[in-house]
């Protein structure tokens, strides 16, 4: 609601013995598809044809694995030295599955297929794809490894 001078105003109303405060604020709100760079987007791990069990393999890809978030007009560069790890919930120790040398393509995609160790415990865990350079782009995904 605006007052006579066009300013944003708040309104107090009494409804059924309760006082309600309505504040109307004007301004900009985020709009999907706005101007933020894709490199700043949340990184999401997408699983391909995977065999999620000890001794199996995991196929994955993650878009926008960039060296840093370039939302102010900088030039995106691919993340490098990207570690793929899994941390079983019953342990605090991460297991290194492999390394992706560099993200590639127009969406800076990090992708690969990695063997799962035979001795990794079945059950819930966290799959992580993490760049070790610059800002350290990170993507994580909860997964469940089936028993053999």
Secondary structure, DSSP 8 states (H G I E B T S, - for coil): -B-TTS-B-EEEEEETTEEEEEE---S----TT-SS-GGGS---EEE-S-B-BTT-EEEEEES--BSS---SS----B-EEEEEEEEETT-S-EEEEEEEEE-BTTTTBEEEEEE--TTS-SEEEEEEEEE-STT--EEEEEEEEB--
